Amino acid sequence: MPQLKNSKEPICNEQTIGLIGAGGHSKVIQDLIFAHPDYSLCAVLDDQFEETVTQSGILYGPISMSQQLRETMPQTKWLIAIGQNEVRQLIKERLSFEDAAFATLIHPEAITSPSAVIGRGTVVMARAVIQADAVIGEHTIINTGSIVEHDCRLESFVHLSPGAVLTGCVSVRDGAHIGAGAVAIPGTTIGSWTVIGAGAAVTKDINDQKVAIGIPAIEIKDRKEGGK
């Protein structure tokens, strides 16, 4: 099982987890929780649920219940289980949770270096690899089979899609989304709220708030301010 000693707050044994979001990304995180011997799922909140119900010991209800549950279940850790970076950031801003309320989830089939640092609210999926001295920010997604090589620096609200590869010393700024199978060569920087298309090869720095595609990746258009 991967070691969490370098996380900002290691997960304790039998840690109960609450999720905000019930879409496709949430389903994958739920499978991660069910597969992990140290986690148990206690709640899934999403505004598709108009009423509160409990099934198989899991509470389902609207996001407006979050503060009430935070008060009644103070030991529960939470994760925003939404794949869209902008929405994940918006929900984080609207929640009144302190930073310590968020979990760091690592799949038992992931590989993480003991020297890597992984922030709160971040999830590392099955068969992902995080190598020596990498730093992963908060509320970031390291998706299935993606690779973060040595000395990479990822800021917060980043999303690495399945199979994306960051070779050594790559920097990824806040809110960037790296598409499935994309590769960034050593020493490159990917700007904040930028989207790198699936299968692209980043061979030089990409500016903030851009969409870049191709081999090599080129900037083809701007995104709205803040990516929102």
C-alpha positions as a Markdown table, in Angstrom:
| # | Residue | x | y | z |
|---|---|---|---|---|
| 1 | Met | 0.0 | 0.0 | 0.0 |
| 2 | Pro | 1.4 | 3.5 | -0.8 |
| 3 | Gln | 2.9 | 5.5 | 1.9 |
| 4 | Leu | 1.2 | 8.7 | 2.9 |
| 5 | Lys | 3.7 | 10.0 | 5.4 |
| 6 | Asn | 4.5 | 13.0 | 3.2 |
| 7 | Ser | 0.9 | 14.1 | 2.7 |
| 8 | Lys | 0.0 | 17.3 | 4.4 |
| 9 | Glu | -2.4 | 15.2 | 6.6 |
| 10 | Pro | -2.1 | 11.4 | 6.4 |
| 11 | Ile | -5.3 | 9.4 | 6.3 |
| 12 | Cys | -5.9 | 7.5 | 9.5 |
| 13 | Asn | -7.0 | 3.9 | 9.6 |
| 14 | Glu | -10.7 | 3.4 | 8.8 |
| 15 | Gln | -11.1 | 7.0 | 7.8 |
| 16 | Thr | -14.7 | 7.9 | 6.9 |
| 17 | Ile | -14.9 | 9.9 | 3.7 |
| 18 | Gly | -17.7 | 12.2 | 2.4 |
| 19 | Leu | -17.9 | 13.2 | -1.3 |
| 20 | Ile | -19.3 | 16.3 | -2.9 |
| 21 | Gly | -20.4 | 15.3 | -6.4 |
| 22 | Ala | -22.1 | 12.3 | -7.8 |
| 23 | Gly | -21.2 | 12.2 | -11.4 |
| 24 | Gly | -18.8 | 10.0 | -13.4 |
| 25 | His | -15.6 | 11.2 | -11.6 |
| 26 | Ser | -17.3 | 10.5 | -8.2 |
| 27 | Lys | -18.1 | 6.9 | -9.3 |
| 28 | Val | -14.4 | 6.3 | -9.9 |
| 29 | Ile | -13.5 | 7.8 | -6.5 |
| 30 | Gln | -16.2 | 5.7 | -4.8 |
| 31 | Asp | -14.6 | 2.6 | -6.3 |
| 32 | Leu | -11.2 | 3.8 | -5.0 |
| 33 | Ile | -12.7 | 4.1 | -1.5 |
| 34 | Phe | -14.3 | 0.7 | -1.7 |
| 35 | Ala | -11.0 | -0.8 | -2.8 |
| 36 | His | -9.0 | 0.7 | 0.0 |
| 37 | Pro | -8.8 | -1.0 | 3.4 |
| 38 | Asp | -8.4 | 2.2 | 5.3 |
| 39 | Tyr | -11.3 | 4.2 | 3.8 |
| 40 | Ser | -15.1 | 4.0 | 4.2 |
| 41 | Leu | -17.7 | 6.0 | 2.4 |
| 42 | Cys | -20.3 | 7.7 | 4.6 |
| 43 | Ala | -21.9 | 10.4 | 2.4 |
| 44 | Val | -22.4 | 11.6 | -1.2 |
| 45 | Leu | -23.8 | 15.1 | -1.7 |
| 46 | Asp | -25.0 | 16.4 | -5.0 |
| 47 | Asp | -27.8 | 18.8 | -6.0 |
| 48 | Gln | -29.4 | 16.1 | -8.1 |
| 49 | Phe | -30.6 | 14.7 | -4.8 |
| 50 | Glu | -33.6 | 16.8 | -3.7 |
| 51 | Glu | -34.2 | 14.7 | -0.5 |
| 52 | Thr | -32.0 | 12.9 | 1.9 |
| 53 | Val | -31.9 | 9.1 | 1.7 |
| 54 | Thr | -29.6 | 6.5 | 3.2 |
| 55 | Gln | -28.7 | 3.3 | 1.3 |
| 56 | Ser | -26.3 | 0.6 | 2.5 |
| 57 | Gly | -25.1 | 3.0 | 5.2 |
| 58 | Ile | -24.3 | 5.8 | 2.8 |
| 59 | Leu | -26.2 | 9.1 | 3.1 |
| 60 | Tyr | -27.2 | 10.8 | -0.2 |
| 61 | Gly | -28.4 | 14.4 | -0.2 |
| 62 | Pro | -28.0 | 18.0 | -1.6 |
| 63 | Ile | -24.8 | 20.0 | -1.2 |
| 64 | Ser | -26.6 | 22.3 | 1.2 |
| 65 | Met | -26.3 | 19.6 | 3.8 |
| 66 | Ser | -22.5 | 19.9 | 3.9 |
| 67 | Gln | -22.2 | 22.3 | 6.8 |
| 68 | Gln | -24.7 | 20.4 | 8.9 |
| 69 | Leu | -22.8 | 17.1 | 8.3 |
| 70 | Arg | -19.5 | 18.8 | 9.0 |
| 71 | Glu | -20.9 | 19.7 | 12.4 |
| 72 | Thr | -22.5 | 16.4 | 13.2 |
| 73 | Met | -19.7 | 14.2 | 11.7 |
| 74 | Pro | -16.5 | 16.3 | 12.6 |
| 75 | Gln | -14.1 | 13.3 | 12.1 |
| 76 | Thr | -15.2 | 12.7 | 8.5 |
| 77 | Lys | -12.9 | 14.0 | 5.8 |
| 78 | Trp | -14.3 | 15.4 | 2.5 |
| 79 | Leu | -13.3 | 15.4 | -1.1 |
| 80 | Ile | -14.8 | 17.4 | -4.0 |
| 81 | Ala | -15.4 | 14.6 | -6.4 |
| 82 | Ile | -15.9 | 16.7 | -9.6 |
| 83 | Gly | -13.6 | 16.4 | -12.6 |
| 84 | Gln | -14.0 | 20.0 | -13.9 |
| 85 | Asn | -11.3 | 22.1 | -12.4 |
| 86 | Glu | -13.3 | 25.3 | -12.4 |
| 87 | Val | -16.3 | 23.7 | -10.7 |
| 88 | Arg | -14.1 | 22.1 | -8.1 |
| 89 | Gln | -12.5 | 25.4 | -7.3 |
| 90 | Leu | -15.9 | 27.2 | -7.1 |
| 91 | Ile | -17.3 | 24.6 | -4.7 |
| 92 | Lys | -14.2 | 24.8 | -2.6 |
| 93 | Glu | -14.7 | 28.6 | -2.4 |
| 94 | Arg | -18.3 | 28.3 | -1.4 |
| 95 | Leu | -17.9 | 25.7 | 1.2 |
| 96 | Ser | -17.2 | 26.9 | 4.7 |
| 97 | Phe | -14.8 | 24.0 | 5.5 |
| 98 | Glu | -11.4 | 24.6 | 7.0 |
| 99 | Asp | -8.5 | 23.2 | 5.0 |
| 100 | Ala | -8.0 | 20.3 | 7.5 |
| 101 | Ala | -11.5 | 19.0 | 6.6 |
| 102 | Phe | -10.3 | 17.7 | 3.2 |
| 103 | Ala | -9.0 | 14.2 | 2.6 |
| 104 | Thr | -6.0 | 13.0 | 0.5 |
| 105 | Leu | -7.0 | 9.8 | -1.3 |
| 106 | Ile | -4.4 | 7.5 | -2.9 |
| 107 | His | -5.5 | 4.3 | -4.6 |
| 108 | Pro | -3.8 | 1.1 | -3.3 |
| 109 | Glu | -2.5 | 0.4 | -6.8 |
| 110 | Ala | -0.8 | 3.8 | -7.2 |
| 111 | Ile | 2.9 | 4.3 | -6.6 |
| 112 | Thr | 4.1 | 7.3 | -4.7 |
| 113 | Ser | 7.6 | 8.1 | -3.7 |
| 114 | Pro | 8.2 | 8.6 | 0.0 |
| 115 | Ser | 9.7 | 12.0 | -0.9 |
| 116 | Ala | 6.7 | 13.2 | -2.8 |
| 117 | Val | 4.3 | 15.8 | -1.2 |
| 118 | Ile | 0.6 | 15.5 | -1.9 |
| 119 | Gly | -1.8 | 18.3 | -0.9 |
| 120 | Arg | -5.2 | 18.1 | 0.8 |
| 121 | Gly | -8.2 | 17.4 | -1.4 |
| 122 | Thr | -6.1 | 15.6 | -4.0 |
| 123 | Val | -6.9 | 12.1 | -5.4 |
| 124 | Val | -4.4 | 9.7 | -7.0 |
| 125 | Met | -6.0 | 7.0 | -9.1 |
| 126 | Ala | -5.1 | 3.4 | -9.8 |
| 127 | Arg | -1.7 | 2.8 | -11.5 |
| 128 | Ala | -0.7 | 6.4 | -11.3 |
| 129 | Val | 3.0 | 7.0 | -10.5 |
| 130 | Ile | 4.4 | 10.0 | -8.5 |
| 131 | Gln | 8.2 | 10.0 | -8.4 |
| 132 | Ala | 10.8 | 11.5 | -6.1 |
| 133 | Asp | 10.5 | 15.0 | -4.8 |
| 134 | Ala | 7.4 | 15.8 | -6.8 |
| 135 | Val | 5.0 | 18.3 | -5.2 |
| 136 | Ile | 1.3 | 18.0 | -5.9 |
| 137 | Gly | -1.0 | 20.9 | -4.9 |
| 138 | Glu | -4.4 | 20.8 | -3.3 |
| 139 | His | -7.6 | 19.6 | -4.9 |
| 140 | Thr | -5.7 | 18.1 | -7.8 |
| 141 | Ile | -6.6 | 14.9 | -9.8 |
| 142 | Ile | -3.8 | 12.5 | -10.8 |
| 143 | Asn | -5.9 | 10.2 | -13.0 |
| 144 | Thr | -5.6 | 6.6 | -13.9 |
| 145 | Gly | -2.2 | 5.5 | -15.2 |
| 146 | Ser | -0.8 | 9.1 | -15.3 |
| 147 | Ile | 2.9 | 9.7 | -14.4 |
| 148 | Val | 4.4 | 12.6 | -12.5 |
| 149 | Glu | 8.2 | 12.3 | -12.8 |
| 150 | His | 10.8 | 13.6 | -10.4 |
| 151 | Asp | 10.9 | 17.2 | -9.2 |
| 152 | Cys | 7.6 | 18.2 | -11.0 |
| 153 | Arg | 5.6 | 21.0 | -9.4 |
| 154 | Leu | 1.8 | 21.0 | -9.7 |
| 155 | Glu | -0.2 | 23.8 | -8.2 |
| 156 | Ser | -3.8 | 23.5 | -7.1 |
| 157 | Phe | -7.0 | 22.4 | -9.0 |
| 158 | Val | -4.9 | 20.7 | -11.7 |
| 159 | His | -6.3 | 17.7 | -13.6 |
| 160 | Leu | -4.0 | 15.1 | -15.2 |
| 161 | Ser | -6.2 | 12.9 | -17.5 |
| 162 | Pro | -5.6 | 9.2 | -17.8 |
| 163 | Gly | -2.2 | 8.3 | -19.3 |
| 164 | Ala | -0.8 | 11.8 | -19.2 |
| 165 | Val | 3.0 | 12.0 | -18.6 |
| 166 | Leu | 4.9 | 14.8 | -17.0 |
| 167 | Thr | 8.6 | 14.1 | -17.4 |
| 168 | Gly | 11.1 | 15.5 | -14.9 |
| 169 | Cys | 11.0 | 19.1 | -13.6 |
| 170 | Val | 7.7 | 20.1 | -15.3 |
| 171 | Ser | 5.7 | 22.9 | -13.7 |
| 172 | Val | 1.9 | 23.0 | -14.0 |
| 173 | Arg | 0.2 | 26.1 | -12.8 |
| 174 | Asp | -3.2 | 26.4 | -11.0 |
| 175 | Gly | -6.2 | 25.0 | -12.8 |
| 176 | Ala | -4.5 | 23.5 | -15.8 |
| 177 | His | -6.0 | 20.4 | -17.5 |
| 178 | Ile | -3.7 | 18.0 | -19.2 |
| 179 | Gly | -5.5 | 15.8 | -21.7 |
| 180 | Ala | -5.4 | 12.0 | -21.9 |
| 181 | Gly | -2.1 | 10.7 | -23.2 |
| 182 | Ala | -0.5 | 14.1 | -23.4 |
| 183 | Val | 3.3 | 14.4 | -22.7 |
| 184 | Ala | 5.3 | 17.3 | -21.4 |
| 185 | Ile | 9.1 | 17.2 | -21.9 |
| 186 | Pro | 11.5 | 18.0 | -19.0 |
| 187 | Gly | 11.7 | 21.6 | -17.8 |
| 188 | Thr | 8.5 | 22.9 | -19.5 |
| 189 | Thr | 5.9 | 25.0 | -17.8 |
| 190 | Ile | 2.1 | 24.8 | -18.5 |
| 191 | Gly | 0.3 | 28.0 | -17.6 |
| 192 | Ser | -2.7 | 28.5 | -15.3 |
| 193 | Trp | -6.1 | 27.5 | -16.5 |
| 194 | Thr | -4.6 | 26.2 | -19.7 |
| 195 | Val | -5.9 | 23.1 | -21.5 |
| 196 | Ile | -3.5 | 20.7 | -23.2 |
| 197 | Gly | -5.3 | 18.5 | -25.7 |
| 198 | Ala | -5.3 | 14.7 | -25.7 |
| 199 | Gly | -2.2 | 13.2 | -27.1 |
| 200 | Ala | -0.4 | 16.5 | -27.4 |
| 201 | Ala | 3.4 | 16.9 | -26.9 |
| 202 | Val | 4.4 | 19.9 | -24.9 |
| 203 | Thr | 8.0 | 20.8 | -26.0 |
| 204 | Lys | 8.0 | 24.5 | -24.9 |
| 205 | Asp | 6.3 | 26.6 | -22.3 |
| 206 | Ile | 2.6 | 27.2 | -22.8 |
| 207 | Asn | 1.1 | 30.5 | -21.6 |
| 208 | Asp | -1.7 | 31.1 | -19.1 |
| 209 | Gln | -5.4 | 30.6 | -20.2 |
| 210 | Lys | -4.7 | 28.9 | -23.5 |
| 211 | Val | -5.8 | 25.9 | -25.4 |
| 212 | Ala | -2.9 | 24.0 | -26.9 |
| 213 | Ile | -3.0 | 20.9 | -29.2 |
| 214 | Gly | -0.8 | 18.9 | -31.5 |
| 215 | Ile | 2.7 | 17.5 | -31.8 |
| 216 | Pro | 4.4 | 19.7 | -30.9 |
| 217 | Ala | 1.7 | 21.5 | -28.9 |
| 218 | Ile | 0.8 | 25.0 | -30.2 |
| 219 | Glu | -1.6 | 27.5 | -28.7 |
| 220 | Ile | -4.7 | 27.7 | -30.9 |
| 221 | Lys | -7.0 | 30.0 | -28.8 |
| 222 | Asp | -7.5 | 31.8 | -25.5 |
| 223 | Arg | -9.7 | 30.7 | -22.6 |
| 224 | Lys | -11.9 | 33.0 | -20.5 |
| 225 | Glu | -10.3 | 34.7 | -17.6 |
| 226 | Gly | -9.6 | 32.2 | -14.8 |
| 227 | Gly | -10.8 | 29.4 | -17.0 |
| 228 | Lys | -14.3 | 30.0 | -15.8 |
